[in-house]
Amino acid sequence: MWKNPELQTSVIQVPVTLSGAIAPIHQAEEVNICDCFHFLFLSVLLLLSQMPLHSQAAVSRAVHRLQVPFPGIELPMMMPKEKPPITVVGDVGGRIAIIVDDIIDDVDGFVAAAEILKERGAYKIYVMATHGLLSADAPCLIEESAINEVVVTNTIPHEVQKLQCPKIKTVDVSMILSEAIRRIHNGESMSYLFRNITVDD
């Protein structure tokens, strides 16, 4: 029983409206009403994924109470995304390998890549990332790995991680970020900042 009759009318009307809207797209005079319910159902799932957990639970209980059938419609099975195997293109024997990423948190992938590079004869292996989260046991894994050094900026505090792993090095970007903010605020050239930055900075 709906507490709000207007809401009930609106919900029932949505699939009917969708059938009229979807039909011209598919160059058909009409679309099966079940297809419209399917479209609506997937839209609700998308919205549900953005809700807080307590709201998700409430909606889930309501859906189970409704037990709405979808004849002839099978939702696709969502499979976990598989990562492709790590491959090395070119010869790294006797050379310095540098792995670059925007963020380093879970280091399993970096450690695996370093092992393969070491097997291929890389002389030294460096990992460079802008943001160093380095959560959980990341420092210990780095320390025990074939990685020679991990270089990150200080956008995220990681002093504790550095105590656990001497291989972690920090590049201070506070001055360049503050100067960039000042230039943006005053409407000054940003390209000048990056053209004239010194090696020491």
Steps between C-alpha positions, in 0.01 A plus 500: 500500500642835397491780756525754220250430214668761277835319535334170409356654182839647409686171547247304294505765227881492456519174296210614282673831433827321432333275244401807302845656535703190415296393198617780264864430592468140388289599198208297628142595554499367854725329750414209729399634841727240665799654321406834652477346846843345437640842405341654809633220720858554379462874557387434857805276554725783380335743741514244780877468463532871585288474818625467860508143631197540727295631205618211281381250764158663519456495121621140485237390754231683304601331174488155660152571636380608156623181326444662162542244218691586182384235250752420231764731647829367637742742658860442388730337753756755619843339497801645683739684272810296427832680471706414192838335558799733536712513185826681430544663160864542399830407661559622856816300559765708680275809499317708759125435498262772619137419579278811497147532639276772641442330836657214693292330766468125449854408391441140391498600132819704535676217682395248233618732221833551677552125529446455126731792417767351726464163328548675165829647624407853607791665684291713734125545543338826610134572565380861465153617596337832578297390801639247747223345711704187576233351725494173693819294455620689192828621661597145604422362154712772337787435739502128418453549123738551208409871492805717574317822576149644514476875434179684592400859572379629835139561391409231756684460833700175514763552771404177677537301181847648443606379845390150403671506160819700424440446128220762503626846401301825500501795261368820659249673270359744755675805352395435141140429607481818707646703213251343259211591733632858529528534122150362442358737762673803344431394140871464419659269245523133597717407205768742626514307826581170329733648239719668760510240776855418607647156559548578870129578537 
